[in-house]
Structure formats: C-alpha cells, structure tokens
C-alpha cells in the first residue's frame, strides 16, 4: 500500500499522462524515436479511426501468424531441426507482439517519461550552453541513438532480405516460406501459399522492428539521462571555482548553487526509479526471448547441413545479441554516469569553502557512492557484465540442447 502511494505521488510529480501533442513531439529530444513508433502504429497522435484500425490490423495479423507458426511446429515435433528453426522466428515475433501490447498499455506513463526527459534537458540547458564540452555530450546522446538506430535497423533489414531472396530463388517444387515452414504448404494451392508468404513477409519484420524501436526509445531515454548526470557532474566540479576567496564563497552563492545541484540530483534519481519501473518488464521480456533465440539459432547453425540455412542462421545470430546489448549498454551508461558524480563532487573546491558547505558536499559524495540501478523484472541489474552472463546462459542452453539430441 505504501509503495503504491509513493508511486502515485511520483507519477503526479512527473506531470501529465495525456497524449503528446504534435507540437510536443516535434520539440522533444525523443522526436525521432516517437515518430518511428508512430509509423509502426504503436504511438497514436490524435483519435483517428483509420490509425486505430492500422494498429489493430498489425497486432491481430501478427498474432494470427504466430499462432499459425506454433501449429506448424506441432506438426514437426519429431524433427528438432524444424522445431528450433521455427522457434528462431516465433520467439522474436512473440517478443515483438508483446512489446507492442505493453507499449500501448503504458502509453500514458511513457508520455510522462517523454515530458520529464524534455524538462530535465531544458532545466540544465543554461549550464550546457556555457561549455562546449557539455554541448558535445548532450548532442552525442542524440547522435549515438541515431547511429545505433540506423546501423541495427539496416543490418536486420539486410538479413531479412536475404531470407526472402532465398525463398524466391528456389524452384517451384522446392518453394519455401520466408521465415517459418508450414507442413501443409507444399501441397496447397498457389493462392494460399502466396497469401501466407505475404503475411509472413509483413508480420515478421513488423514484430522485429517493434522490438527494435521500443529498445531504441528506451536507449534514447537512458543516453539522455546519462548525459544529464554528466552535466550535473560538471556543475558539482565547478562549485566554488567562481569565487575569488573564501569570504566570497561564504556569502551564500556557493551554498545556493550546491542546493540547486542537490535538487537536480534528487530529481535525476527519482527519474531513474521511474524509468526502472516502466522499462523493467520490457527488458525482462527481451532477456528471456533474446537468450532463447540466441540458443536456438546457434543450435541451427551448428547442427544443420544445408548451406542456405547455415548462412541465414549465421547472419541472424548477431541480431538477438544486439537487441540484448542495447538495454545493457544503455543502462551501463546511466550507472557509470551516476557513479562519476563521486569524483566530480570531490574535484570541487570543498576544502576552500565554508565548513557547512564542505559538510554538505561530503554528504553528496556519500550519497553518490550508491549508484543508480536499472533492472530487468526488478530482479536482474542491467549492465554490460549482464550481457556477458546472458550470452553465457544462451551457450549453456545450447550445450544442453545438443546433449539431448546426441542421446
């Protein structure tokens, strides 16, 4: 009950959960990420019935194809190659569908998140403008998000295109669907085959890019949050340096500046807790689906004799790994930037200010020694070492699966 009350107070502090207006989206630092989700039918801007139908079509068609693929797997349970090959597509598609549903359900909370990020960036903008290094840090958050978005999206598009090209180039007697093979398809009429082909061709990339665009959104939030921690660190490090003497420092100007820094630090820590509450189920879903996907794709690549299958698996294998690393890398940036406040506060002229200011700075240093933490499912801290442990877990599952097949 107490936690629920604190959560309600936190949401009130973070502002309105109403849908973002187009003007707010255009002026937001997260504009590109919101527009990507909007084009996927997952972030409505207004009450357009056509857009709601577009969203419903995407989600329902994806769910239909997933069910069809699962039924197809049930016909091939005796063939572990067919099962693992189908799972390498079913797992990412299921994760994408659930990501889309979670996103729509959490839209009011995500609108609060966007408004809070913009407010935090604006609140420290006056300090950023004075320092070219800080301008580069804040601008770097946008550039890094853009580079990751273009790089990973382009890579997965190229891999998916190869899968489709292979399906088209095979002779009619050996025709296959682009992603998941269904036992009844080879003997069906061409109309049913090509309609299923088109449905897979549309829904599989939709689900994959839904997962990616949700991850890119949270990555942008984490990188901007990390940048704001670094801006705050610069403010802490400059405390007392503008004062010519201890008399000037004791005048209250430094204490007021320290108070504002502490308020910003508290606000950033509150926002970290808020991001953790919102992002945690998304991250946990990706950790489970991504780890299992790496396992089954690795199994396919190692145990299949078909050259085309091996090439497809080899190309697809880095995909789930990249999706796992996006969360781990972004969260690690936040943790590292939060920990860096200790050194930043220590670098200020704490020894040349009034005793009460020195005591306050020591309290800040003590508090900053507890780094911010982002988790998956409120159970698993998300850092770069977490990524290594997930890859190790995927390999362990692969080894177990291989032993089961060899018996």
C-alpha positions in Angstrom: 0.0 0.0 0.0 2.8 2.4 0.9 4.7 1.6 -2.4 1.5 2.2 -4.4 1.0 5.5 -2.7 4.6 6.5 -3.4 4.2 5.5 -7.0 1.1 7.7 -7.3 2.9 10.7 -5.8 5.8 10.0 -8.2 3.5 10.0 -11.2 2.0 13.3 -10.1 5.4 14.8 -9.8 6.3 13.7 -13.3 3.4 15.6 -14.8 0.5 14.8 -17.1 0.0 11.4 -18.7 -2.2 12.9 -21.5 -1.2 12.0 -25.1 1.6 14.1 -26.5 0.5 16.8 -29.0 2.3 17.1 -32.3 3.9 20.3 -31.2 5.3 18.5 -28.1 6.6 15.6 -30.3 8.3 18.0 -32.7 10.1 19.9 -29.9 11.1 16.7 -28.0 14.6 15.4 -27.8 13.0 11.9 -28.3 11.2 13.1 -31.5 12.8 10.5 -33.9 12.1 7.6 -31.6 8.4 8.6 -31.1 7.9 9.0 -34.9 9.3 5.6 -35.5 6.8 4.1 -33.1 4.1 6.2 -34.7 4.8 4.9 -38.2 4.6 1.3 -36.8 1.1 2.1 -35.5 2.1 2.0 -31.8 2.1 5.7 -30.8 -1.2 7.4 -31.8 -1.2 11.2 -32.2 -4.9 12.0 -32.1 -8.1 9.9 -32.2 -8.0 8.9 -35.9 -10.1 5.8 -36.5 -8.0 4.8 -39.5 -4.9 4.8 -37.3 -6.6 2.6 -34.7 -7.6 0.2 -37.5 -4.0 0.2 -38.7 -2.8 -0.7 -35.2 -5.4 -3.4 -34.8 -4.5 -4.9 -38.2 -0.8 -5.0 -37.4 -1.3 -6.7 -34.0 -4.0 -9.1 -35.0 -2.2 -10.2 -38.2 1.0 -10.8 -36.2 -0.9 -12.8 -33.6 -2.5 -14.9 -36.3 0.8 -15.7 -38.0 2.4 -16.6 -34.6 -0.5 -19.0 -33.9 -0.2 -20.5 -37.4 3.6 -20.9 -36.9 3.0 -22.6 -33.5 0.5 -25.0 -35.1 3.1 -25.7 -37.8 5.7 -26.6 -35.1 3.2 -29.0 -33.5 3.2 -31.0 -36.8 7.0 -31.3 -36.7 7.8 -32.1 -33.0 9.8 -35.1 -34.0 12.2 -33.0 -36.1 14.3 -30.9 -33.8 15.8 -29.0 -36.7 12.4 -27.9 -37.8 11.4 -27.0 -34.3 14.5 -24.9 -33.5 14.3 -23.3 -36.9 10.7 -22.2 -36.3 11.5 -21.1 -32.7 14.2 -18.8 -34.1 11.4 -16.8 -35.7 8.5 -17.4 -33.3 10.4 -16.1 -30.2 11.3 -12.7 -31.8 7.8 -12.4 -33.2 6.2 -13.1 -29.9 8.5 -10.7 -28.2 7.7 -8.0 -30.7 3.9 -8.6 -30.3 4.2 -8.4 -26.5 6.4 -5.3 -26.7 3.7 -3.6 -28.9 0.9 -4.5 -26.4 3.0 -3.4 -23.4 3.7 -0.1 -25.2 0.1 0.7 -25.9 -0.9 -0.2 -22.4 1.8 2.0 -20.9 1.3 5.0 -23.2 0.2 7.5 -20.5 3.3 6.5 -18.5 5.5 6.9 -21.5 4.1 10.3 -22.2 5.1 11.3 -18.7 8.6 9.9 -19.4 9.0 12.0 -22.6 7.8 15.2 -20.8 10.2 14.5 -17.9 13.2 13.9 -20.2 12.5 17.2 -22.0 12.1 19.0 -18.8 15.4 17.7 -17.4 17.2 18.6 -20.6 15.7 22.1 -20.5 16.4 22.7 -16.8 20.2 22.2 -17.3 20.3 23.8 -20.8 21.7 27.1 -19.4 24.7 25.3 -18.0 25.3 23.3 -21.2 25.4 26.4 -23.3 28.4 27.8 -21.4 30.6 24.8 -22.0 31.4 23.3 -25.5 32.3 20.0 -23.9 28.8 19.7 -22.4 27.3 20.7 -25.7 29.2 17.8 -27.3 28.0 15.4 -24.5 24.3 16.3 -24.9 24.5 16.3 -28.7 26.3 13.0 -28.5 23.3 11.3 -26.9 21.2 12.1 -30.0 23.9 11.1 -32.4 24.6 7.8 -30.7 20.9 6.9 -30.7 20.7 7.8 -34.4 23.8 5.7 -35.3 22.5 2.7 -33.4 19.0 3.1 -34.9 20.3 3.2 -38.5 23.0 0.6 -38.0 21.0 -2.1 -36.3 17.9 -1.5 -38.4 19.9 -1.6 -41.6 21.6 -4.8 -40.6 18.4 -6.6 -39.7 16.8 -5.4 -43.0 19.7 -6.8 -45.0 19.4 -10.2 -43.2 15.6 -10.4 -43.6 16.0 -9.5 -47.3 18.4 -12.4 -47.8 15.9 -14.8 -46.2 13.2 -13.5 -48.7 15.5 -13.7 -51.7 16.3 -17.4 -50.9 12.6 -18.2 -50.8 12.1 -16.6 -54.2 15.0 -18.1 -55.9 14.2 -21.8 -55.2 12.4 -23.8 -57.9 8.6 -24.2 -57.5 9.0 -27.8 -56.4 11.1 -26.7 -53.5 9.4 -23.5 -52.7 9.5 -22.4 -49.0 8.0 -19.7 -46.9 10.4 -16.8 -46.0 10.6 -17.5 -42.2 8.7 -20.4 -40.8 7.8 -23.5 -42.8 4.3 -25.0 -42.5 3.9 -28.7 -43.3 0.7 -28.3 -45.3 2.0 -25.5 -47.6 3.9 -27.5 -50.3 0.7 -29.4 -51.3 -1.6 -26.4 -51.0 -2.8 -24.2 -53.9 -0.7 -21.3 -55.0 -3.2 -18.7 -53.7 -3.0 -19.9 -50.1 0.8 -20.3 -50.4 1.4 -16.7 -51.6 -1.1 -15.2 -49.2 0.7 -16.9 -46.3 4.1 -15.9 -47.9 2.9 -12.2 -47.9 1.5 -12.4 -44.4 4.8 -13.7 -43.0 6.7 -11.2 -45.1 4.7 -8.4 -43.4 4.3 -9.6 -39.9 7.8 -11.0 -39.1 9.6 -7.7 -39.9 6.8 -5.7 -38.1 7.4 -7.7 -34.9 11.1 -7.5 -35.2 11.1 -3.7 -35.8 8.6 -3.2 -33.0 11.1 -4.8 -30.6 13.9 -2.7 -32.0 12.0 0.6 -32.0 10.9 0.1 -28.4 14.5 -0.6 -27.5 15.7 2.5 -29.4 13.2 4.6 -27.4 14.5 3.4 -24.1 18.1 3.6 -25.3 17.5 7.3 -26.1 16.0 7.9 -22.7 18.9 6.2 -21.0 21.5 8.1 -23.1 19.9 11.5 -22.4 19.6 10.6 -18.7 23.3 9.7 -18.7 24.2 13.0 -20.4 22.2 14.9 -17.7 24.2 13.1 -15.0 27.4 14.2 -16.7 26.2 17.8 -16.9 25.4 17.7 -13.2 28.9 16.3 -12.6 30.3 19.3 -14.3 28.3 21.6 -12.1 29.5 19.8 -9.0 33.1 20.0 -10.1 32.8 23.8 -10.7 31.5 24.6 -7.2 33.5 27.3 -5.5 35.7 28.0 -8.5 33.9 31.2 -9.5 34.6 32.7 -6.0 37.8 34.7 -5.6 38.1 33.9 -1.9 36.6 32.0 1.0 34.8 35.2 2.0 33.0 35.3 -1.3 32.3 31.6 -1.1 30.8 32.0 2.3 28.4 34.6 1.0 25.8 32.0 0.2 26.2 32.0 -3.5 28.1 28.7 -3.5 25.6 27.2 -1.0 22.7 28.1 -3.2 24.4 26.6 -6.2 25.1 23.4 -4.2 21.4 23.3 -3.2 20.3 23.5 -6.8 22.8 20.7 -7.8 21.4 18.5 -5.0 17.8 19.2 -6.1 18.8 18.2 -9.7 20.5 15.1 -8.4 17.4 14.1 -6.4 15.2 14.7 -9.5 17.5 12.5 -11.7 17.4 9.7 -9.1 13.6 9.9 -8.9 13.5 9.6 -12.7 15.9 6.6 -12.7 13.4 4.8 -10.3 10.6 5.8 -12.6 12.4 4.5 -15.7 13.2 1.3 -13.9 9.5 0.7 -13.1 8.5 1.3 -16.7 11.3 -0.3 -18.5 11.7 -3.4 -16.3 9.1 -5.6 -17.9 10.2 -4.7 -21.4 13.8 -5.6 -20.5 12.9 -8.8 -18.8 10.8 -9.9 -21.8 13.7 -9.2 -24.1 16.2 -11.0 -21.9 14.1 -14.2 -21.9 13.2 -14.1 -25.6 16.6 -12.9 -26.7 18.5 -15.5 -24.7 16.4 -18.4 -26.0 16.6 -17.0 -29.6 20.4 -17.0 -29.4 20.3 -20.6 -28.2 18.1 -22.0 -30.9 19.8 -20.0 -33.7 23.2 -21.3 -32.5 21.8 -24.8 -32.5 20.5 -24.4 -36.0 23.8 -23.1 -37.3 25.8 -25.9 -35.6 23.6 -28.8 -36.5 22.2 -28.2 -39.9 23.9 -29.4 -43.1 22.0 -27.1 -45.5 24.2 -24.2 -46.7 21.3 -21.7 -47.1 20.1 -22.5 -43.6 23.6 -22.1 -42.2 24.1 -18.7 -43.9 20.7 -17.5 -42.7 21.5 -18.5 -39.1 25.0 -17.0 -39.2 23.6 -13.8 -40.4 20.7 -13.7 -37.9 22.7 -14.8 -34.9 24.1 -11.3 -34.0 20.6 -9.9 -34.2 19.2 -11.1 -30.8 22.6 -10.4 -29.3 22.5 -6.8 -30.4 19.0 -6.5 -29.0 20.2 -7.7 -25.6 23.2 -5.4 -25.7 21.1 -2.3 -26.4 19.5 -2.5 -23.0 22.7 -3.5 -21.2 24.8 -0.8 -22.9 22.3 2.0 -22.3 21.8 1.1 -18.6 25.5 0.8 -18.1 25.9 4.4 -19.3 23.4 5.6 -16.7 25.2 3.6 -13.9 28.6 4.8 -14.9 27.5 8.5 -15.1 25.8 8.2 -11.7 29.0 6.8 -10.2 31.1 9.5 -11.7 29.4 12.1 -9.5 31.5 10.9 -6.6 34.7 12.1 -8.4 33.0 15.2 -9.7 31.9 16.3 -6.2 35.4 15.5 -4.9 37.0 17.6 -7.6 35.3 20.8 -6.5 36.9 23.2 -4.1 35.3 21.6 -1.0 38.4 22.4 1.1 38.2 26.1 0.3 34.6 26.8 1.3 32.8 27.4 4.5 32.5 24.4 6.8 28.8 24.0 6.4 29.2 23.8 2.6 32.1 21.3 3.0 29.9 19.1 5.2 27.1 19.2 2.6 29.5 18.3 -0.2 30.7 15.3 1.8 27.1 14.2 2.2 26.7 14.4 -1.6 29.8 12.3 -2.1 28.5 9.7 0.3 25.1 9.6 -1.4 26.6 9.4 -4.9 28.6 6.3 -3.8 25.3 4.4 -4.2 24.9 4.2 -8.0 21.6 4.3 -9.8 20.4 0.9 -10.9 18.1 -0.2 -13.7 16.8 -3.8 -13.6 15.0 -6.4 -15.6 11.9 -7.5 -13.8 13.1 -5.8 -10.7 15.4 -8.8 -10.2 18.3 -8.6 -12.6 20.6 -5.5 -12.6 21.2 -4.4 -16.2 24.9 -3.6 -17.0 27.5 -4.7 -19.6 28.5 -7.7 -17.5 24.9 -8.7 -17.5 25.1 -9.0 -21.3 28.1 -11.4 -20.9 26.2 -13.5 -18.5 23.2 -13.7 -20.8 25.4 -14.9 -23.7 26.9 -17.5 -21.4 23.5 -18.6 -20.4 22.4 -18.9 -24.1 25.5 -21.1 -24.8 24.7 -23.3 -21.8 21.2 -23.9 -23.1 22.7 -24.7 -26.5 25.1 -27.2 -25.0 22.2 -28.8 -23.1 20.1 -29.0 -26.2 23.0 -30.6 -28.2 23.5 -33.2 -25.5 19.8 -34.1 -25.6 19.9 -34.5 -29.3 23.0 -36.7 -29.2 21.5 -39.2 -26.7 
